[in-house]
Amino acid sequence: MDHKEKKTTVLRDHVSEMVVVSLRRIIRAIDLRSRFLVTSYGLTGPQLTVLRELSVHDGVSVGELTRAIHVSQATVTGILDRMAKRDLVRRQRSETDRRCVQVWLTDLGEQLLADAPPLLQEEFTIQFGKLEDWEQTQVLSALQRVVSMMEAKHIEATPMLTTGPVSATTERTKAFLNQQPEKTDGESVGGESTQPSEGAVSEP
């Protein structure tokens, strides 16, 4: 291998490493936001998503709520069961159609929602919307290629940036997050370093 080929190989290795570091940072950002929600507000990402949807469409049916947040009705029912126990939402059968169950925010739910931070996907959507159309398409294409490369096409996912299963309870999410070491960039995370090795190509 001549000098030029060796230099090209080293550069490719560094670029590959930077891609993995970027993916790791995305995962950590999601974990840290989930940890903050659980420890500070006692909410999982999906529960906060339900609160936000009800703040816009209070009194919506369970079926409509299911379609709005893109999860199964069984999952929504489980989330609502846990939130109702905390008096964050209330459910009642429709007076005009007894088969239909409607959901409302309670005063406690409204108060908790007012104090809670934005959802991570909401912040992402705002920043993503500032990109030019061609940039948005480029990002989508690159991420779809990464999904394919990681053989993750078969994995079902909802448009929520959150840790663990969408149906997970607050306690299960907290237990999962407590297993993850709370580290910042540059520190070892699960035996990995979130910083590129010496000599890596710097990010622009």
PEBELCOR-V439799 format. One record per backbone hydrogen bond with DSSP energy under -0.5 kcal/mol. CO is the residue of the C=O (numbers start at 1). NH is the residue of the N-H. E is the energy in kcal/mol with one decimal. If there is no record, write none. Layout:
BEGIN
co=(CO:CO)
nh=(NH:NH)
e=(E:E)
END
This chain:
BEGIN
co=(2:3:4:5:6:7:8:9:10:11:12:13:14:15:16:17:18:19:20:21:22:23:24:25:26:27:28:29:30:31:32:33:34:35:36:37:37:37:38:44:45:46:47:48:49:50:51:52:53:53:57:60:61:62:63:64:65:66:66:72:73:74:75:76:77:78:79:80:81:82:83:83:84:88:90:92:97:97:100:100:101:102:103:103:104:106:107:108:109:110:111:112:119:119:120:121:122:123:124:125:126:127:128:132:133:134:135:136:137:138:139:140:141:142:143:144:145:146:147:148:152:158:160:165:169:170:171:172:173:174:175:176:177:179:181:184:187:188:189:192:197)
nh=(6:7:8:9:10:11:12:13:14:15:16:17:18:19:20:21:22:23:24:25:26:27:28:29:30:31:32:33:34:35:36:37:38:39:40:41:42:43:42:48:49:50:51:52:53:54:55:56:56:57:60:103:65:66:67:68:69:70:71:76:77:78:79:80:81:82:83:84:85:86:88:89:87:106:104:102:94:100:94:102:62:92:59:60:90:110:111:112:113:114:115:116:122:123:124:125:126:127:128:129:130:130:131:136:137:138:139:140:141:142:143:144:145:146:147:148:149:150:152:151:155:160:162:168:173:174:175:176:177:178:179:179:180:181:183:187:194:190:192:189:200)
e=(-2.4:-2.4:-2.1:-2.3:-2.3:-2.2:-2.3:-2.3:-2.1:-2.4:-2.6:-2.1:-2.2:-2.0:-2.1:-2.4:-2.3:-2.3:-2.4:-2.2:-1.9:-2.2:-2.5:-2.4:-2.0:-2.4:-3.0:-2.0:-2.3:-2.6:-2.3:-2.4:-2.3:-2.7:-2.3:-2.0:-0.6:-1.5:-1.0:-2.2:-2.2:-2.0:-2.1:-2.4:-2.2:-2.5:-1.7:-0.8:-0.7:-2.7:-1.3:-2.5:-2.4:-2.3:-1.9:-2.0:-1.9:-0.7:-1.5:-2.2:-2.6:-1.9:-2.3:-2.9:-2.4:-1.9:-2.1:-2.7:-1.6:-0.8:-2.7:-0.6:-1.5:-1.9:-2.6:-3.1:-0.7:-2.0:-3.1:-0.5:-2.1:-2.1:-2.3:-0.5:-2.4:-2.5:-2.2:-2.4:-2.4:-2.1:-1.4:-1.6:-0.5:-1.8:-2.3:-2.4:-1.9:-2.0:-3.2:-2.1:-0.6:-0.9:-1.5:-2.3:-2.3:-1.9:-2.5:-2.4:-2.6:-2.4:-2.5:-2.5:-1.9:-2.1:-2.5:-2.0:-2.6:-2.0:-2.6:-1.5:-1.3:-2.4:-1.2:-1.5:-2.5:-2.6:-2.4:-2.3:-2.5:-2.2:-0.7:-0.9:-1.3:-0.5:-1.2:-2.1:-0.9:-0.5:-1.4:-3.4:-1.9)
END
